[in-house]
């Protein structure tokens, strides 16, 4: 018997069988809605005895069909079930941090397929765990969304200025990321946030041409050289690179060569840490509005870079 998530009207099984029970819930409709949301993030089996074939929900991406899984697939499925239990137990933030750590490990070993799936789960978890503002709040303050964005930008600006980064405003922020598999099919992404919101009209992607081999620093330098060749693009109030001292140094070298006096910071692997161009570390509190903005920028740049990298990789497989 494989682990399953079931809806029960009463305790039909004994607690000694290892089953975990949640509830009772006063509203069955709301309970089912929560389960539907969780299932889109963490697909699960919803019948006690699953047939030894792929079901309809498998094709909808909602059931992994445990009887059809490999040994490693079953291990991963049991981890998924444990995460569902933790989410229902109120440990959503801990699950989110676990997913982020696993995504980082997958990226390090260049398992980009797994990293993309983990990123999808992270995005969904972030969405459902972020603070909720009832509709009445928007009636009282129609500008609530822009006020939240203003608060994030003001908080980020305050942290930067306190650490000696001269930022007068944060209307336009450009964030960069690099994606490659051992140096092959390397891509660079540029995502733009205007007034704290994603501005897809200014997104750009770069296919790395000059740099050969796995050299993220040289790739970042190449991306900045090509970006600054476009004088018709508006100059941002802040450059952000996904990475540490190496990526920062590479980007800053290009800015110095071109005489561009725009602040530059990096986002360290630790989610709450910003690194300035002179390598000072800014530790953002978990409750900081600036952290929400920084994480959104990093995730969007990462998503955009990996999507293009995956597209190039697929093309190379077809042409091989």
N, C-alpha and C positions, 0 to 999 in steps of 0.2 A: 504494500500500500504506500502510495506517495503522498507527501504533505499536500493538503488542499485547504482553501479558504471557503467555508460553508456558512450559510445563514441558518440558524436554528431557532425554532420557536420555544424550545425548552431544552433542559439538559438531557439529551438523548444518550450521551456517552458519560462514562465515569471519569472524573478528573484524573484517576490513576492511569488512564491510557495515554497520558502525555499531551492531551489536547489543551489548548489555551482558549479560554472563554473571555469575551468582552461584552459588556452590557449589564443589565438590559437597557435598551435604547427606547425612549418614549415615542420616537417617530421613526417608523420603519422606512419611510421614503427618504428621509435625510440620511439614514444609515446606509441605504443602498447607493445613494449618490456619493457618499464618502468612499465606499468600496469601489465604485466605478472609476473614481479619480485615482485611487491607489493602484488599481489594476492597469491603468494606462502607463503608470510609472514602473511598477513592478508586476509584470505578467504572472498570473498564477492559475493553477488548476482549480476549477470551481465545482467539481463532482468528486464523490468519494472514490469511485472506481473508474478510472479513465480507460477507455478502450485503447488497445495497442495500435493506434493509427492516429494520424493528424486530424484534428477536429476543425470546425469552422473558426473557432476563436484563435486557433494557431495562425490562420491566414489573415486574421484581423490584428495580429500582433498582441493578443491579450492572453494567450496560453502557450507555454513552452512545450506542452504535451510531454510530461515527465517520462512516460514509458518509452518514448522514442529518443531520449537523451543519452549521450555518452556518459561514461563515468565522471569526467570532469564537468560535463553539463549538469549532472545531478548534484555535484558538490556546489556549483554556482546557484542552482535552484534552491538548495537548502539555505544558502546565505540570503537569497531573496526573501524566503519565508521568514527568516529571523529578522530581516529588516522591516518587513510588514508588521510583525509583532511589536517591534520597538516603536514604529510610527504610531500604532494604535495604543501603545503604552505611554505616549506623550514624549518620546525621545527623538523627535524629528530633527532637532538641531545636531544631535550626536550622529544620527544617520547621515546627515548632510556632510558633516566633517569627514566621516568615514569614506563617503563616495569621493570627496575631493582628494583625499589621500590616495585612494585607489586609482583615480584618474591620473594623478601625478606619477604613480608607479608605472602605469600602463604607457604613459608617454615616454618615460625614461627607457623602457625596453622596446620602444617603437611599435607597440601594439596599438596602432591608431584606430583600428576597427572597434576595439574595446573602449578606447579613450573617447571616441565619438558617442558611443552608447551611454557611457557613464556621464558625459557632459549633458546629454539629453535628460537623463534622470536628475542631474544637479539642477538644470534649468527649471524642470517641472517642480522639484522639491522647493526651490527658492521661491517660485511663484505661489505655491500653496501655503508656505509658512511665513510670507511677508505680512506685515501689519495690515489689517483690514480696516478700511474706513467706510462706515455705513453710508448709504445714499443721503441720509439726512445731513451728514457733514458737508457734502457737496452743495446742498441747498443753502446751508448757512454760509458756506464759503465756496462760491463757484470756482475760485482760483486755487483750490486745495492742491491739485496736482502740481501746478507751477510753483506753489509755495513750498511743497516738499522738495522739488528740484532745487529751488533757491537755497533752501536750508542745507542740502547736501553740498552744493558748490561753495557756499559761505564757510561751511565747516572745513572742507578740503583746503580752501584758500587760507584759512586761519592756521591750519597745521603746517602748510608749506611756508607761510611767512614767518612763523615762529622758528622754523628751522633754517631761515636765511634764504629761502627761495623767493625771489622777487616776482610776485604775480599780482598784477593790478586788477585783473578780472579773469573770469573763466567762461566766456561766452562760447568759444570754440576750443575743443580738446581733441587732439588726434592721438590715437592709440595704435601701436604696431605690434605684430607678432610674426614669428617665423615657424613654418612647418615643413618638415622633410623626413625622408626615410634614409638614414645613413648618407645624407647628402644628395639623394636622388629625388627627382620631381619636387625640388624645393620651391616653396612659395613664400611670399610675404604679404601680409594683409595690412590695410590702413582702414580703420573705422573712425568715424567722426561723431562726436557728441556735441550738439548745439543746445545751449541752455539746459544741459543735463539730460537731454533726450537723444536717442539714436537718430542720426541724420543720414539715412541710406543713400540719398542723392550724391553724397560725397565719398561713399565707400570706394576704395580702389584695391586692386590685387595685382601683385607683381610676380611674374615667373622669373625666378633667379636664373640669370644667364652667365654672368662672369665667374661666379664662385663655383669651384669644383670641390667635391668632397664635403664631409660633414663639418662645416665651419660656420656656426650660427653668428659669430661676431662679424665675419666678413660679409655674410648675407645681410645682416642688419645695416652694415655700412653701404652696401650696394643699394638697398631699398631707399635709404635716406638720400643718396646721391641722385637717384632717379626721381624721388619725390620733389627735391629742391630744384630740379631742372624745369619744373612746371611753375613758372612765375605767375601764371594766370590763376593758380589755385590760391585761395585766401590763406594767409599765414595764421596759424593757431595762436592761442594765448598760452598753450602748454602742450609739449610733446610728452607722450608716455610710451615707454617700451616695456614689453613683457620680458623681464630678465633682470640680471644683476649687473655687477660692475663691468663685465666684458661687453655686454650689449650697450650699456650706457656710454662707455668709453668710445666705442665704435661710432655711435650716433653723434656724440659730442664732437668728435674729430671732424666729421663732415660739416656740422654746424659752424665750427670755427673756421674751416677752410672757406666756406661760403659767406662768412661774415654775418650769419643769422643769429641775432641775439634774442632767442626765445627760450624760456626755461624748459629744462628736460629732467624727467624723473623716470625711475624704473620701478617695476612691480616685482618684488622678490617672490620666491617660491612660497614663502610663508604669506598666507593670504592677507594678513593685517599689516604688512610692512612695505613702506615706500622707501626707495633709496634715491637720494638726491645726486646731482651731477658731481658733487664733491664727496660722495660716498657716505653721507650721513644717513642714519636709519631713522625713519619716522614710524613709530609703532602706533597704529590706529586702534583705539578702544573698540571692542566688539559692538558697543552701543552707539558708535559714532555714525552719524548720517553720511560722512565722507566715505566710510567703508562700503556702504551700499553702492555708491557711485563708482568707486574703484573696482569693486567686484563685477559690476555690470559691464564696465569697459573691458576688463580682462576677458571675461567670458565671451563677449561679443567678438573681440579680436581673435580669440582662439577658435571660436566656431567658424568665423569667416575664413581664416587661414586653412583650417583642416578641411573644410568643404571643398576649397579649390584644389588643395593637395590631393584629396581623394579623387577628384575629377581627373587630374593629370595622371594619377596612378592607374586609373581605369583605362585611360587612353593608351598608356604604354603597354598594358597587358594585351589590349586588343590588337595593337600594331605589332606586337612581338611575334 
